[in-house]
């Protein structure tokens, strides 16, 4: 939201008051509070008939400093609030040196000088300025409609880039954009977003989290070109500056505050196939799809039933359409006999025709208008109402309906929708409707995720969720929503996923081939490779099926090849998944996350790192032309063995069975023996593919150990391999396993085999 008319004027009807000078400062051992006048005080009379802005500075965790600016403190806080988890072991301290007051937490210091104009400066551990709130950086404003806004500005340095703010499909670097944190069902080709997160990450090695679950308006160099401005319609604005120094450090600190992703079950990383949305399907259709995948040798792990498993006009009643699926429990049993997991579509809405509408209304489980009427409209489902997840009783009631499906054999749920949440309503717990609009997705997804954890056990819960806000990363997986079946939409989907990863989300997926329309076979085949080199992989469409043979035999071959490849990579991918669970670092990583010191990496949005050691550059063209960047070092194509030395831009042409997929210099890639399933016994018959650092055979490369931990299906260590490069030779020792393994030294071709604990020498 913009308040100014250029540099000199305010917009018509806008009145702003800016913190101008400190009039008082109250110091404690680990925090301080400044009272700022909004005009220069030359005499006692200047203190009358004028506001103060109260600015509290504190540290909720090491390396994080919070600022809370308040105009009128008497406003009742109705909630909801983000679940920010302070670190009670933090050791923040204040220091006063003359007129300068400092608050230090780990590698981050906030400095405020009481002698001079208002300002706050944030410094890193070396005393380097990261950002600061300068003369216009702390304020409140009123607009012609009478609304009261708190606003802050933090300075941008020369060449500084801003990323994140949720799953945004607009340009990856957010500089120059206006971003409103407001949930919307807007698809992937607009400025709207399903997953809005009031957190941004800076290329200078810090992040900013605005602790406000309602609407937050960001102007990223788009009102004042050297500032990131954020504002809320409220009397208080609270934000946290999060230290690095690296982008990974920032994400680790941020997700420690707002929650780390759960570790999804290994089976969820396999290929998902759906009925699609508005297609015609019954058990015969489903069986033909499953048979078709098996006959063509395409490993399938999850089958998903989309909306029309329920009767039309009745979403949701959580009851199978008896005319289409007369024996659902038997059907599910037959599918599970074939080793498949089952996913079901749900949403948080109850249509008026559903038998559950009257039941929920009578029990008080539906959101109401201020006059006591149930809130309803006809968009999506006729007369639909919204489940009030602020009510513990409503959450329990909703889960009771889902529990019946779990008892039938369902394994997980696609928690669709959750964005179009009205603000002209009253919530059971008295929450502020404006704040609940974004936060509703958190309650919805948490309700379902916790049910799955309770019924299936820890480590077995997984969603396919569309809407989310800060903290939603705890309930994976999230997918990109409704995209068109085009190369353009494929690229915009990737931008959204990369932005979401820089917003604290560890796992992400998208509809392979696009959702809207029917993809050209070229689009489908290119999207297959991209989709199967994402953390999670799903074939799904709207009005047409996404079975690979619908797009030709070559599409079948591509689907088979990349599904098997993903399964062989599972020991590596699950290691990256466990890292996301432990640290908040996403599986699909923007290049800047792994190469923050490389200026070229800071703007790349058509390629990514899959885990720490694989570079993926999807092909966004029918003719196979692709341009991508290779960072420093000698990289190796996983598919061809070609070695490429960077830094360099590459222009290549690839067939549908190929794309740039490079292994990082010095990597040790665990390669599974089982290409038919994602959840095999990974240490059994594993191959350690050892890649050189580019020095070549005969070089005097210094010996260095790389420890590689291979996990079991629970995410616990199953085997540890220690690999040491000694010139042309590799020494490998294994711990914690008696199973056989193989070693390939990729740059020399040497191979060796070992079994159990002990050491072998290869080369």
Number of C-alpha atoms within 10 A of each C-alpha: 18 18 19 16 12 11 9 6 10 14 13 11 12 18 15 19 19 22 27 24 23 25 14 13 16 10 16 12 11 18 20 18 18 21 19 24 23 22 16 14 15 8 7 7 8 12 16 8 6 10 16 22 25 22 23 18 22 24 25 20 23 21 28 30 26 22 20 18 28 22 20 13 12 8 10 8 12 12 18 21 15 16 12 16 13 15 13 9 9 16 16 22 18 19 16 13 8 9 10 12 18 21 24 26 23 18 17 29 28 24 20 22 19 19 11 11 13 22 20 20 19 24 19 21 16 9 11 12 16 22 22 22 20 19 16 19 22 27 24 26 18 17 15 11 8 10 11 19 21 23 29 23 25 24 20 22 16 7 8 15 18 21 26 26 29 28 33 31 25 20 17 25 21 21 20 17 17 20 23 21 25 25 26 20 18 15 20 24 17 12 16 21 31 31 31 31 31 27 25 24 25 23 22 22 19 26 28 22 23 22 22 25 25 24 21 22 20 26 23 26 20 19 21 18 15 18 24 25 26 25 25 23 19 20 18 24 26 20 20 22 29 28 32 24 17 20 24 21 20 27 28 22 23 30 26 19 20 20 24 25 28 24 26 24 19 22 18 22 25 25 26 22 26 22 27 23 20 14 13 13 18 17 15 12 12 19 14 12 21 20 13 15 20 13 10 15 16 22 23 22 21 23 24 23 22 23 20 22 23 21 19 14 18 24 26 25 20 23 18 17 17 12 9 17 17 13 13 19 16 13 18 18 16 13 19 16 10 13 13 19 21 22 24 23 20 21 19 21 23 28 25 22 19 20 15 18 24 15 12 19 17 10 12 17 26 27 24 22 16 12 9 10 13 19 19 21 14 11 9 11 19 16 19 25 24 24 24 26 27 20 17 14 14 19 20 14 17 21 17 13 14 21 17 13 20 20 11 14 20 20 21 26 26 24 23 23 21 27 23 18 19 16 14 11 20 21 20 17 14 11 17 18 21 20 19 23 21 30 30 26 30 22 18 25 28 20 18 24 22 17 20 24 14 12 15 14 11 15 16 21 26 25 25 25 28 24 31 30 26 31 24 27 27 23 29 23 27 29 27 27 24 22 24 24 22 23 22 14 22 28 19 25 29 29 25 26 32 30 29 30 28 31 33 35 35 33 29 27 25 29 26 27 33 27 27 19 15 20 22 14 17 21 24 29 28 27 29 30 27 24 27 25 25 25 25 21 26 26 27 25 30 20 15 19 24 26 22 26 17 12 19 12 12 16 22 20 19 21 29 21 20 22 27 23 20 27 27 24 21 29 29 26 25 27 23 22 30 23 20 25 25 16 22 32 32 32 28 33 24 29 27 23 24 19 16 18 13 13 12 16 20 21 15 18 23 23 26 24 25 22 22 22 19 25 28 23 22 27 31 22 16 17 12 17 14 18 16 19 19 20 20 15 19 22 28 27 17 17 14 11 13 11 17 19 14 14 14 13 12 13 10 13 15 15 13 22 17 18 23 24 21 24 26 25 22 18 20 26 21 26 24 25 20 20 21 20 22 30 21 20 17 26 24 17 18 21 23 25 17 26 22 25 17 18 14 14 13 10 11 11 16 10 12 12 14 15 15 19 20 22 21 19 19 16 19 12 13 17 21 18 24 17 24 19 23 19 17 18 16 21 16 23 18 24 15 12 17 15 15 16 21 16 25 21 21 17 20 15 9 15 18 17 16 19 17 15 17 13 15 16 18 17 15
